[in-house]
Amino acid sequence: MTVYARLAGVEAGDGVPVRLVGAINVSPESFYAGSVAQSETSLARLAEQMAAEGADLLDIGAMSTAPYLTTEISADEEARRLASAIGAVRRAVSLPVSADTKRSGPARAALDAGATVINDVSGLRHDPGMASLIAARASGAILMASETSPGAQEAVPTVRDLLAQSLEAARAAGLPERHIVLDPGIGFFRQAGIPWHAWDREILRRLSELRVLGRPILVGLSRKSFIGHLLGRQDPGDRLPGSLAATAVAVLNGAHLIRTHDVRATRDAIRMAEALR
């Protein structure tokens, strides 16, 4: 079985290099302050830097989705932030832009501003209008597994089932599978029956088992909490070496796309892992 997708013209999957998704935040409440750009000038500079360093796609988030933080803002504010940021980035670079949102109102505003991919961390579970909006207007979707009930004991079977359900919802809405990439949701299972950091390690170790879903796998682990826990690095700013090591493992175990705050360093880690794989 060959695994392949196109996100707004970006090929991902078997037979093509691992793709880099540059993560840009305009949410002051983000867990990693170093990733936040709050002015059009800083957004443009960051987008230009990521493009020069080898990003294939830029993913812009306007509301932090970290499940251990209280970060909710209104849909109107999220839409305003997204539209403004995407407009600034599109004026600066020609790379495709993804909008990181689980709400259809902000997603619509992002598409109006020039985004072509929607990254839904709820896997189409949060907003009933999201699947049809993506099917009608976007050129790609990233669907993530996230916790729906506490106490799960088995990491890989749980994530696999959640992603399969998201795929079924996408099919029902008419979203072509060739435009879908899946994300196992590193960092988003905080109430499982095993420690959250053990959950994340298990997913990375057994990432290849998600290949049965037939879609490319995106892994977002940049500077996340399990790295801080394992290395004793409370400040996300100190987690780059751990992020690069985990990225290499993800690539060796079959990741097709890596979402990162640090494009240049992550590119080198990916290319080394690809060469050794």
C-alpha atoms as an extended CHARMM CRD file, in Angstrom:
* protein
*
       277  EXT
         1         1  MET       CA              0.0000000000        0.0000000000        0.0000000000  PROA      1               0.0000000000
         2         2  THR       CA              1.4110000000        3.3570000000       -1.0720000000  PROA      2               0.0000000000
         3         3  VAL       CA              0.6380000000        6.2600000000        1.2560000000  PROA      3               0.0000000000
         4         4  TYR       CA              0.2940000000        9.6100000000       -0.5220000000  PROA      4               0.0000000000
         5         5  ALA       CA             -1.5020000000       12.9560000000       -0.2200000000  PROA      5               0.0000000000
         6         6  ARG       CA             -1.4290000000       16.4770000000       -1.6030000000  PROA      6               0.0000000000
         7         7  LEU       CA             -1.9570000000       19.4210000000        0.7280000000  PROA      7               0.0000000000
         8         8  ALA       CA             -2.5180000000       22.5180000000       -1.3810000000  PROA      8               0.0000000000
         9         9  GLY       CA             -0.0910000000       21.1360000000       -3.9560000000  PROA      9               0.0000000000
        10        10  VAL       CA              2.4900000000       19.9020000000       -1.4210000000  PROA      10              0.0000000000
        11        11  GLU       CA              3.1220000000       16.1910000000       -1.9490000000  PROA      11              0.0000000000
        12        12  ALA       CA              3.4950000000       14.0830000000        1.1800000000  PROA      12              0.0000000000
        13        13  GLY       CA              3.9050000000       10.3680000000        1.7220000000  PROA      13              0.0000000000
        14        14  ASP       CA              5.9010000000        7.5160000000        0.2770000000  PROA      14              0.0000000000
        15        15  GLY       CA              8.4820000000        8.3740000000       -2.3520000000  PROA      15              0.0000000000
        16        16  VAL       CA              8.8470000000       12.0680000000       -1.4730000000  PROA      16              0.0000000000
        17        17  PRO       CA             10.9900000000       13.7610000000        1.2010000000  PROA      17              0.0000000000
        18        18  VAL       CA              9.6030000000       14.2640000000        4.6840000000  PROA      18              0.0000000000
        19        19  ARG       CA              7.8730000000       17.6280000000        4.6110000000  PROA      19              0.0000000000
        20        20  LEU       CA              8.4290000000       20.4770000000        7.0620000000  PROA      20              0.0000000000
        21        21  VAL       CA              5.4630000000       22.3910000000        8.4360000000  PROA      21              0.0000000000
        22        22  GLY       CA              6.5420000000       25.6270000000       10.0830000000  PROA      22              0.0000000000
        23        23  ALA       CA              4.4490000000       26.4880000000       13.1460000000  PROA      23              0.0000000000
        24        24  ILE       CA              3.6230000000       30.1660000000       13.6750000000  PROA      24              0.0000000000
        25        25  ASN       CA              1.4900000000       31.3840000000       16.5750000000  PROA      25              0.0000000000
        26        26  VAL       CA             -0.2960000000       34.6840000000       17.0610000000  PROA      26              0.0000000000
        27        27  SER       CA             -1.7550000000       33.5970000000       20.3890000000  PROA      27              0.0000000000
        28        28  PRO       CA             -0.0680000000       35.3250000000       23.3540000000  PROA      28              0.0000000000
        29        29  GLU       CA             -1.3050000000       32.4540000000       25.5330000000  PROA      29              0.0000000000
        30        30  SER       CA              0.7810000000       29.8920000000       23.6040000000  PROA      30              0.0000000000
        31        31  PHE       CA              2.7800000000       27.4010000000       25.7020000000  PROA      31              0.0000000000
        32        32  TYR       CA              5.9720000000       28.4690000000       23.9070000000  PROA      32              0.0000000000
        33        33  ALA       CA              6.4320000000       32.2370000000       23.9430000000  PROA      33              0.0000000000
        34        34  GLY       CA              9.2960000000       31.9810000000       21.4670000000  PROA      34              0.0000000000
        35        35  SER       CA              6.8640000000       30.9260000000       18.7480000000  PROA      35              0.0000000000
        36        36  VAL       CA              4.5540000000       33.9380000000       19.0720000000  PROA      36              0.0000000000
        37        37  ALA       CA              4.5850000000       36.7500000000       16.4990000000  PROA      37              0.0000000000
        38        38  GLN       CA              2.2960000000       39.6440000000       17.3820000000  PROA      38              0.0000000000
        39        39  SER       CA              2.9290000000       42.2420000000       14.6800000000  PROA      39              0.0000000000
        40        40  GLU       CA              2.6830000000       42.1130000000       10.9020000000  PROA      40              0.0000000000
        41        41  THR       CA              6.3920000000       42.8950000000       10.6670000000  PROA      41              0.0000000000
        42        42  SER       CA              7.4150000000       40.0200000000       12.9490000000  PROA      42              0.0000000000
        43        43  LEU       CA              5.0090000000       37.6660000000       11.1690000000  PROA      43              0.0000000000
        44        44  ALA       CA              6.4660000000       38.5430000000        7.7900000000  PROA      44              0.0000000000
        45        45  ARG       CA             10.0380000000       38.1230000000        9.0170000000  PROA      45              0.0000000000
        46        46  LEU       CA              9.2900000000       34.7560000000       10.6040000000  PROA      46              0.0000000000
        47        47  ALA       CA              7.4860000000       33.5020000000        7.5040000000  PROA      47              0.0000000000
        48        48  GLU       CA             10.3730000000       34.6260000000        5.2800000000  PROA      48              0.0000000000
        49        49  GLN       CA             12.8770000000       32.9470000000        7.5900000000  PROA      49              0.0000000000
        50        50  MET       CA             10.9690000000       29.6550000000        7.6230000000  PROA      50              0.0000000000
        51        51  ALA       CA             10.6010000000       29.7210000000        3.8380000000  PROA      51              0.0000000000
        52        52  ALA       CA             14.3350000000       30.3380000000        3.4120000000  PROA      52              0.0000000000
        53        53  GLU       CA             15.1400000000       27.5060000000        5.8330000000  PROA      53              0.0000000000
        54        54  GLY       CA             13.1250000000       24.9640000000        3.8890000000  PROA      54              0.0000000000
        55        55  ALA       CA              9.5410000000       24.9190000000        5.1550000000  PROA      55              0.0000000000
        56        56  ASP       CA              7.0540000000       23.3970000000        2.7190000000  PROA      56              0.0000000000
        57        57  LEU       CA              3.9230000000       24.7040000000        4.4510000000  PROA      57              0.0000000000
        58        58  LEU       CA              3.2040000000       27.2410000000        7.1860000000  PROA      58              0.0000000000
        59        59  ASP       CA              0.6610000000       26.4550000000        9.9150000000  PROA      59              0.0000000000
        60        60  ILE       CA             -0.7780000000       29.4830000000       11.7120000000  PROA      60              0.0000000000
        61        61  GLY       CA             -2.6090000000       29.2360000000       15.0130000000  PROA      61              0.0000000000
        62        62  ALA       CA             -4.5130000000       32.0530000000       16.6910000000  PROA      62              0.0000000000
        63        63  MET       CA             -5.6960000000       30.2380000000       19.8310000000  PROA      63              0.0000000000
        64        64  SER       CA             -3.5230000000       27.8890000000       21.8420000000  PROA      64              0.0000000000
        65        65  THR       CA             -4.8740000000       24.3520000000       21.8510000000  PROA      65              0.0000000000
        66        66  ALA       CA             -2.6440000000       22.9950000000       24.6430000000  PROA      66              0.0000000000
        67        67  PRO       CA             -5.0440000000       20.8310000000       26.6710000000  PROA      67              0.0000000000
        68        68  TYR       CA             -3.4200000000       21.6670000000       30.0060000000  PROA      68              0.0000000000
        69        69  LEU       CA             -3.8690000000       25.4500000000       29.6240000000  PROA      69              0.0000000000
        70        70  THR       CA             -6.9310000000       27.6790000000       29.8760000000  PROA      70              0.0000000000
        71        71  THR       CA             -6.7260000000       29.4320000000       26.5330000000  PROA      71              0.0000000000
        72        72  GLU       CA            -10.2660000000       29.8160000000       25.1960000000  PROA      72              0.0000000000
        73        73  ILE       CA            -11.0020000000       33.0310000000       23.3070000000  PROA      73              0.0000000000
        74        74  SER       CA            -14.1220000000       33.9740000000       21.3720000000  PROA      74              0.0000000000
        75        75  ALA       CA            -14.6140000000       32.6620000000       17.8640000000  PROA      75              0.0000000000
        76        76  ASP       CA            -14.7420000000       36.2520000000       16.6180000000  PROA      76              0.0000000000
        77        77  GLU       CA            -11.3670000000       37.0600000000       18.1750000000  PROA      77              0.0000000000
        78        78  GLU       CA             -9.8160000000       33.8750000000       16.8140000000  PROA      78              0.0000000000
        79        79  ALA       CA            -11.1890000000       34.6890000000       13.3490000000  PROA      79              0.0000000000
        80        80  ARG       CA             -9.8160000000       38.2420000000       13.5260000000  PROA      80              0.0000000000
        81        81  ARG       CA             -6.3700000000       37.0480000000       14.5960000000  PROA      81              0.0000000000
        82        82  LEU       CA             -6.2460000000       34.3570000000       11.9130000000  PROA      82              0.0000000000
        83        83  ALA       CA             -7.3740000000       36.5920000000        9.0790000000  PROA      83              0.0000000000
        84        84  SER       CA             -4.8870000000       39.3100000000        9.9760000000  PROA      84              0.0000000000
        85        85  ALA       CA             -1.9730000000       36.9100000000       10.3930000000  PROA      85              0.0000000000
        86        86  ILE       CA             -2.6790000000       34.9180000000        7.2400000000  PROA      86              0.0000000000
        87        87  GLY       CA             -2.9710000000       38.1010000000        5.2200000000  PROA      87              0.0000000000
        88        88  ALA       CA              0.4260000000       39.2740000000        6.4700000000  PROA      88              0.0000000000
        89        89  VAL       CA              2.0690000000       35.9250000000        5.7710000000  PROA      89              0.0000000000
        90        90  ARG       CA              0.5660000000       35.6050000000        2.2960000000  PROA      90              0.0000000000
        91        91  ARG       CA              1.9460000000       39.0360000000        1.4100000000  PROA      91              0.0000000000
        92        92  ALA       CA              5.3980000000       37.9570000000        2.5690000000  PROA      92              0.0000000000
        93        93  VAL       CA              5.8210000000       34.4610000000        1.0960000000  PROA      93              0.0000000000
        94        94  SER       CA              4.3010000000       32.2060000000       -1.5300000000  PROA      94              0.0000000000
        95        95  LEU       CA              4.1910000000       29.0390000000        0.6050000000  PROA      95              0.0000000000
        96        96  PRO       CA              0.7980000000       27.4190000000        1.2050000000  PROA      96              0.0000000000
        97        97  VAL       CA             -0.7780000000       28.3430000000        4.5360000000  PROA      97              0.0000000000
        98        98  SER       CA             -2.6640000000       26.1060000000        6.9300000000  PROA      98              0.0000000000
        99        99  ALA       CA             -4.9930000000       27.4450000000        9.6340000000  PROA      99              0.0000000000
       100       100  ASP       CA             -4.8270000000       25.6760000000       12.9840000000  PROA      100             0.0000000000
       101       101  THR       CA             -8.4240000000       25.8320000000       14.2660000000  PROA      101             0.0000000000
       102       102  LYS       CA            -11.2510000000       23.5340000000       15.3100000000  PROA      102             0.0000000000
       103       103  ARG       CA            -14.0600000000       26.0620000000       14.7160000000  PROA      103             0.0000000000
       104       104  SER       CA            -15.7290000000       26.6330000000       11.3780000000  PROA      104             0.0000000000
       105       105  GLY       CA            -16.1610000000       30.3960000000       11.8060000000  PROA      105             0.0000000000
       106       106  PRO       CA            -12.4360000000       31.0820000000       12.2140000000  PROA      106             0.0000000000
       107       107  ALA       CA            -11.6990000000       28.4740000000        9.5390000000  PROA      107             0.0000000000
       108       108  ARG       CA            -13.9370000000       30.3430000000        7.0920000000  PROA      108             0.0000000000
       109       109  ALA       CA            -12.2040000000       33.6200000000        7.9070000000  PROA      109             0.0000000000
       110       110  ALA       CA             -8.8300000000       31.9440000000        7.3840000000  PROA      110             0.0000000000
       111       111  LEU       CA             -9.8660000000       30.5860000000        3.9950000000  PROA      111             0.0000000000
       112       112  ASP       CA            -11.1800000000       34.0080000000        3.0030000000  PROA      112             0.0000000000
       113       113  ALA       CA             -7.7700000000       35.4650000000        3.9300000000  PROA      113             0.0000000000
       114       114  GLY       CA             -5.8590000000       32.9860000000        1.7760000000  PROA      114             0.0000000000
       115       115  ALA       CA             -5.3640000000       29.7830000000        3.7710000000  PROA      115             0.0000000000
       116       116  THR       CA             -5.7520000000       26.6230000000        1.7110000000  PROA      116             0.0000000000
       117       117  VAL       CA             -5.4180000000       23.9070000000        4.3880000000  PROA      117             0.0000000000
       118       118  ILE       CA             -7.2590000000       23.4650000000        7.6930000000  PROA      118             0.0000000000
       119       119  ASN       CA             -5.5230000000       21.7880000000       10.6340000000  PROA      119             0.0000000000
       120       120  ASP       CA             -8.3220000000       20.6010000000       12.9500000000  PROA      120             0.0000000000
       121       121  VAL       CA             -6.9690000000       19.3510000000       16.2870000000  PROA      121             0.0000000000
       122       122  SER       CA            -10.3810000000       17.8990000000       17.1290000000  PROA      122             0.0000000000
       123       123  GLY       CA            -10.3740000000       15.6090000000       14.0960000000  PROA      123             0.0000000000
       124       124  LEU       CA            -13.7410000000       17.0760000000       12.9350000000  PROA      124             0.0000000000
       125       125  ARG       CA            -15.4030000000       16.3400000000       16.3040000000  PROA      125             0.0000000000
       126       126  HSD       CA            -15.7390000000       19.8380000000       17.7370000000  PROA      126             0.0000000000
       127       127  ASP       CA            -17.7370000000       21.6840000000       15.0890000000  PROA      127             0.0000000000
       128       128  PRO       CA            -20.3770000000       19.9390000000       12.9270000000  PROA      128             0.0000000000
       129       129  GLY       CA            -19.8490000000       22.4880000000       10.1690000000  PROA      129             0.0000000000
       130       130  MET       CA            -16.1230000000       21.9550000000        9.7640000000  PROA      130             0.0000000000
       131       131  ALA       CA            -16.0800000000       18.8650000000        7.5300000000  PROA      131             0.0000000000
       132       132  SER       CA            -18.4020000000       20.3120000000        4.8960000000  PROA      132             0.0000000000
       133       133  LEU       CA            -16.5340000000       23.6380000000        4.9190000000  PROA      133             0.0000000000
       134       134  ILE       CA            -13.2030000000       21.9260000000        4.3020000000  PROA      134             0.0000000000
       135       135  ALA       CA            -14.7110000000       19.7320000000        1.5850000000  PROA      135             0.0000000000
       136       136  ALA       CA            -16.1620000000       22.7490000000       -0.1830000000  PROA      136             0.0000000000
       137       137  ARG       CA            -13.3450000000       25.2540000000        0.1130000000  PROA      137             0.0000000000
       138       138  ALA       CA             -9.9950000000       23.8600000000        1.2470000000  PROA      138             0.0000000000
       139       139  SER       CA             -7.2670000000       22.0370000000       -0.6730000000  PROA      139             0.0000000000
       140       140  GLY       CA             -6.2320000000       19.8780000000        2.2320000000  PROA      140             0.0000000000
       141       141  ALA       CA             -6.9120000000       18.8840000000        5.8180000000  PROA      141             0.0000000000
       142       142  ILE       CA             -4.8010000000       17.7760000000        8.7660000000  PROA      142             0.0000000000
       143       143  LEU       CA             -6.9810000000       15.7550000000       11.1320000000  PROA      143             0.0000000000
       144       144  MET       CA             -5.6670000000       15.1020000000       14.6200000000  PROA      144             0.0000000000
       145       145  ALA       CA             -6.5690000000       12.5630000000       17.2760000000  PROA      145             0.0000000000
       146       146  SER       CA             -7.4470000000       14.1500000000       20.6160000000  PROA      146             0.0000000000
       147       147  GLU       CA             -8.8370000000       12.8150000000       23.8540000000  PROA      147             0.0000000000
       148       148  THR       CA            -12.5950000000       12.2420000000       23.9100000000  PROA      148             0.0000000000
       149       149  SER       CA            -12.9300000000       10.4020000000       27.2200000000  PROA      149             0.0000000000
       150       150  PRO       CA            -10.5840000000        9.7690000000       30.1710000000  PROA      150             0.0000000000
       151       151  GLY       CA             -9.0320000000        6.5140000000       31.2240000000  PROA      151             0.0000000000
       152       152  ALA       CA             -7.8600000000        4.9570000000       27.9440000000  PROA      152             0.0000000000
       153       153  GLN       CA             -5.2170000000        2.3090000000       28.5670000000  PROA      153             0.0000000000
       154       154  GLU       CA             -3.9340000000        1.5120000000       25.0760000000  PROA      154             0.0000000000
       155       155  ALA       CA             -2.3030000000        4.3900000000       23.2220000000  PROA      155             0.0000000000
       156       156  VAL       CA             -1.9780000000        3.0800000000       19.6780000000  PROA      156             0.0000000000
       157       157  PRO       CA             -5.3780000000        1.3450000000       19.3630000000  PROA      157             0.0000000000
       158       158  THR       CA             -7.1110000000        4.4230000000       20.8250000000  PROA      158             0.0000000000
       159       159  VAL       CA             -5.3900000000        6.8430000000       18.4810000000  PROA      159             0.0000000000
       160       160  ARG       CA             -5.9060000000        4.5510000000       15.4990000000  PROA      160             0.0000000000
       161       161  ASP       CA             -9.6450000000        4.2910000000       16.2020000000  PROA      161             0.0000000000
       162       162  LEU       CA            -10.0380000000        8.0400000000       16.6680000000  PROA      162             0.0000000000
       163       163  LEU       CA             -8.2530000000        8.7680000000       13.3930000000  PROA      163             0.0000000000
       164       164  ALA       CA            -10.3470000000        6.1450000000       11.5860000000  PROA      164             0.0000000000
       165       165  GLN       CA            -13.4860000000        7.9070000000       12.8520000000  PROA      165             0.0000000000
       166       166  SER       CA            -12.1750000000       11.2500000000       11.5820000000  PROA      166             0.0000000000
       167       167  LEU       CA            -11.5120000000        9.7110000000        8.1910000000  PROA      167             0.0000000000
       168       168  GLU       CA            -15.0590000000        8.3880000000        8.0840000000  PROA      168             0.0000000000
       169       169  ALA       CA            -16.4670000000       11.8280000000        8.9180000000  PROA      169             0.0000000000
       170       170  ALA       CA            -14.3420000000       13.3470000000        6.1560000000  PROA      170             0.0000000000
       171       171  ARG       CA            -15.5660000000       10.7790000000        3.6470000000  PROA      171             0.0000000000
       172       172  ALA       CA            -19.1750000000       11.4230000000        4.6020000000  PROA      172             0.0000000000
       173       173  ALA       CA            -18.6750000000       15.1340000000        3.9200000000  PROA      173             0.0000000000
       174       174  GLY       CA            -17.1420000000       14.4490000000        0.5200000000  PROA      174             0.0000000000
       175       175  LEU       CA            -13.5680000000       15.3810000000        1.4110000000  PROA      175             0.0000000000
       176       176  PRO       CA            -11.2520000000       13.3990000000       -0.9000000000  PROA      176             0.0000000000
       177       177  GLU       CA             -8.8480000000       11.1660000000        1.0020000000  PROA      177             0.0000000000
       178       178  ARG       CA             -5.9760000000       12.2500000000       -1.2370000000  PROA      178             0.0000000000
       179       179  HSD       CA             -6.1530000000       15.6540000000        0.4980000000  PROA      179             0.0000000000
       180       180  ILE       CA             -6.0490000000       14.2850000000        4.0670000000  PROA      180             0.0000000000
       181       181  VAL       CA             -3.0870000000       13.9250000000        6.4310000000  PROA      181             0.0000000000
       182       182  LEU       CA             -3.4400000000       12.4440000000        9.9400000000  PROA      182             0.0000000000
       183       183  ASP       CA             -1.8230000000       13.5390000000       13.2130000000  PROA      183             0.0000000000
       184       184  PRO       CA             -1.6490000000       11.2090000000       16.2690000000  PROA      184             0.0000000000
       185       185  GLY       CA             -1.9270000000       14.1300000000       18.7030000000  PROA      185             0.0000000000
       186       186  ILE       CA              1.2810000000       14.1040000000       20.7060000000  PROA      186             0.0000000000
       187       187  GLY       CA              0.5960000000       16.0100000000       23.9290000000  PROA      187             0.0000000000
       188       188  PHE       CA             -3.1920000000       15.8730000000       23.6850000000  PROA      188             0.0000000000
       189       189  PHE       CA             -3.9410000000       12.8370000000       25.8620000000  PROA      189             0.0000000000
       190       190  ARG       CA             -3.6720000000       14.1120000000       29.4300000000  PROA      190             0.0000000000
       191       191  GLN       CA             -6.3140000000       11.9860000000       31.1830000000  PROA      191             0.0000000000
       192       192  ALA       CA             -5.3870000000        8.5280000000       29.9370000000  PROA      192             0.0000000000
       193       193  GLY       CA             -5.0980000000        5.4960000000       32.1740000000  PROA      193             0.0000000000
       194       194  ILE       CA             -1.3240000000        5.6450000000       31.8160000000  PROA      194             0.0000000000
       195       195  PRO       CA              0.9160000000        8.7090000000       32.4000000000  PROA      195             0.0000000000
       196       196  TRP       CA              0.6370000000       11.2310000000       29.5740000000  PROA      196             0.0000000000
       197       197  HSD       CA              4.3850000000       11.2200000000       28.9080000000  PROA      197             0.0000000000
       198       198  ALA       CA              4.3480000000        7.4050000000       28.6420000000  PROA      198             0.0000000000
       199       199  TRP       CA              1.4420000000        7.7110000000       26.1850000000  PROA      199             0.0000000000
       200       200  ASP       CA              3.4320000000       10.0520000000       23.9470000000  PROA      200             0.0000000000
       201       201  ARG       CA              6.4970000000        7.7990000000       24.0420000000  PROA      201             0.0000000000
       202       202  GLU       CA              4.3950000000        4.7850000000       23.1050000000  PROA      202             0.0000000000
       203       203  ILE       CA              2.8890000000        6.5760000000       20.0990000000  PROA      203             0.0000000000
       204       204  LEU       CA              6.3160000000        7.5760000000       18.8020000000  PROA      204             0.0000000000
       205       205  ARG       CA              7.7560000000        4.0980000000       19.3200000000  PROA      205             0.0000000000
       206       206  ARG       CA              4.8580000000        2.4350000000       17.4760000000  PROA      206             0.0000000000
       207       207  LEU       CA              4.1340000000        5.1460000000       14.9230000000  PROA      207             0.0000000000
       208       208  SER       CA              4.4740000000        2.7160000000       12.0180000000  PROA      208             0.0000000000
       209       209  GLU       CA              1.3450000000        0.8940000000       13.2070000000  PROA      209             0.0000000000
       210       210  LEU       CA             -0.7680000000        3.8610000000       12.0870000000  PROA      210             0.0000000000
       211       211  ARG       CA              0.1970000000        3.1690000000        8.4800000000  PROA      211             0.0000000000
       212       212  VAL       CA             -2.7960000000        0.8170000000        8.2080000000  PROA      212             0.0000000000
       213       213  LEU       CA             -4.9890000000        3.9340000000        7.9570000000  PROA      213             0.0000000000
       214       214  GLY       CA             -3.5450000000        4.5810000000        4.5200000000  PROA      214             0.0000000000
       215       215  ARG       CA             -2.8200000000        8.2810000000        5.0040000000  PROA      215             0.0000000000
       216       216  PRO       CA              0.4280000000       10.2160000000        5.5170000000  PROA      216             0.0000000000
       217       217  ILE       CA              1.2420000000       10.8960000000        9.1690000000  PROA      217             0.0000000000
       218       218  LEU       CA              2.1730000000       14.3260000000       10.4870000000  PROA      218             0.0000000000
       219       219  VAL       CA              3.8990000000       14.4650000000       13.8690000000  PROA      219             0.0000000000
       220       220  GLY       CA              3.9150000000       17.6350000000       15.9440000000  PROA      220             0.0000000000
       221       221  LEU       CA              6.2520000000       17.2740000000       18.9050000000  PROA      221             0.0000000000
       222       222  SER       CA              8.2520000000       20.4750000000       18.8090000000  PROA      222             0.0000000000
       223       223  ARG       CA              9.2390000000       21.5320000000       22.3690000000  PROA      223             0.0000000000
       224       224  LYS       CA              6.2990000000       19.6500000000       23.9200000000  PROA      224             0.0000000000
       225       225  SER       CA              5.8070000000       18.6950000000       27.5490000000  PROA      225             0.0000000000
       226       226  PHE       CA              6.8500000000       15.0460000000       27.3290000000  PROA      226             0.0000000000
       227       227  ILE       CA             10.2960000000       16.2260000000       26.2100000000  PROA      227             0.0000000000
       228       228  GLY       CA             10.4740000000       18.6150000000       29.1410000000  PROA      228             0.0000000000
       229       229  HSD       CA              9.3850000000       15.8550000000       31.5110000000  PROA      229             0.0000000000
       230       230  LEU       CA             11.9570000000       13.3610000000       30.2760000000  PROA      230             0.0000000000
       231       231  LEU       CA             14.8470000000       15.8230000000       30.2500000000  PROA      231             0.0000000000
       232       232  GLY       CA             13.9190000000       17.9720000000       33.2270000000  PROA      232             0.0000000000
       233       233  ARG       CA             13.4890000000       21.0420000000       31.0320000000  PROA      233             0.0000000000
       234       234  GLN       CA             10.5820000000       23.0980000000       32.3650000000  PROA      234             0.0000000000
       235       235  ASP       CA             11.1370000000       25.9810000000       29.9290000000  PROA      235             0.0000000000
       236       236  PRO       CA             10.0540000000       25.0780000000       26.3530000000  PROA      236             0.0000000000
       237       237  GLY       CA             12.9040000000       27.2850000000       25.1750000000  PROA      237             0.0000000000
       238       238  ASP       CA             15.3300000000       24.6550000000       26.4690000000  PROA      238             0.0000000000
       239       239  ARG       CA             13.7780000000       21.7090000000       24.6180000000  PROA      239             0.0000000000
       240       240  LEU       CA             15.2570000000       21.9860000000       21.1320000000  PROA      240             0.0000000000
       241       241  PRO       CA             17.8470000000       19.1630000000       21.4490000000  PROA      241             0.0000000000
       242       242  GLY       CA             15.1880000000       16.8050000000       22.8010000000  PROA      242             0.0000000000
       243       243  SER       CA             12.8090000000       17.8400000000       20.0280000000  PROA      243             0.0000000000
       244       244  LEU       CA             15.4070000000       17.0290000000       17.3770000000  PROA      244             0.0000000000
       245       245  ALA       CA             16.1180000000       13.6060000000       18.8740000000  PROA      245             0.0000000000
       246       246  ALA       CA             12.3940000000       12.7960000000       18.9880000000  PROA      246             0.0000000000
       247       247  THR       CA             11.9890000000       14.0750000000       15.4200000000  PROA      247             0.0000000000
       248       248  ALA       CA             14.6530000000       11.6630000000       14.1740000000  PROA      248             0.0000000000
       249       249  VAL       CA             12.8450000000        8.7830000000       15.8920000000  PROA      249             0.0000000000
       250       250  ALA       CA              9.5240000000        9.8510000000       14.3550000000  PROA      250             0.0000000000
       251       251  VAL       CA             11.0530000000        9.9090000000       10.8770000000  PROA      251             0.0000000000
       252       252  LEU       CA             12.7160000000        6.5300000000       11.3610000000  PROA      252             0.0000000000
       253       253  ASN       CA              9.3420000000        5.1500000000       12.4260000000  PROA      253             0.0000000000
       254       254  GLY       CA              7.4860000000        6.4670000000        9.3980000000  PROA      254             0.0000000000
       255       255  ALA       CA              6.4630000000       10.1110000000        9.8450000000  PROA      255             0.0000000000
       256       256  HSD       CA              5.8120000000       11.8310000000        6.5090000000  PROA      256             0.0000000000
       257       257  LEU       CA              5.5240000000       15.4130000000        7.8060000000  PROA      257             0.0000000000
       258       258  ILE       CA              6.9930000000       17.1560000000       10.8580000000  PROA      258             0.0000000000
       259       259  ARG       CA              5.4500000000       20.2830000000       12.3770000000  PROA      259             0.0000000000
       260       260  THR       CA              8.1130000000       22.4220000000       14.0320000000  PROA      260             0.0000000000
       261       261  HSD       CA              8.9380000000       25.8220000000       15.4770000000  PROA      261             0.0000000000
       262       262  ASP       CA             12.5800000000       25.4200000000       14.3910000000  PROA      262             0.0000000000
       263       263  VAL       CA             12.7500000000       24.7740000000       10.6760000000  PROA      263             0.0000000000
       264       264  ARG       CA             16.4930000000       24.8920000000        9.9870000000  PROA      264             0.0000000000
       265       265  ALA       CA             17.5750000000       22.5840000000       12.8120000000  PROA      265             0.0000000000
       266       266  THR       CA             14.6490000000       20.2250000000       12.2600000000  PROA      266             0.0000000000
       267       267  ARG       CA             15.4020000000       20.0250000000        8.5410000000  PROA      267             0.0000000000
       268       268  ASP       CA             18.8910000000       18.7680000000        9.3020000000  PROA      268             0.0000000000
       269       269  ALA       CA             17.6050000000       16.1880000000       11.7890000000  PROA      269             0.0000000000
       270       270  ILE       CA             15.0530000000       14.9670000000        9.2480000000  PROA      270             0.0000000000
       271       271  ARG       CA             17.5400000000       14.6760000000        6.4100000000  PROA      271             0.0000000000
       272       272  MET       CA             19.9580000000       12.6950000000        8.5790000000  PROA      272             0.0000000000
       273       273  ALA       CA             17.1720000000       10.3600000000        9.7050000000  PROA      273             0.0000000000
       274       274  GLU       CA             16.0150000000        9.9080000000        6.1030000000  PROA      274             0.0000000000
       275       275  ALA       CA             19.5260000000        9.0610000000        4.9630000000  PROA      275             0.0000000000
       276       276  LEU       CA             19.9520000000        6.4830000000        7.7150000000  PROA      276             0.0000000000
       277       277  ARG       CA             16.4640000000        5.0550000000        7.1890000000  PROA      277             0.0000000000
